[in-house]
């Protein structure tokens, strides 16, 4: 494997690094929010769709 130089990187990225969430981290955050809502009692059995 060879190392990439700064010139080989994607041209759409700027020199200022921006915080990005991958799809996996977004799923983790959404899951934790849903868990917090369940534990807080906001989401109850009435929301169950089975």
Secondary structure, DSSP 8 states (H G I E B T S, - for coil): -----GGGS-TTS-SS------HHHHHHHHHHHHHHHHHTTSS-GGG---
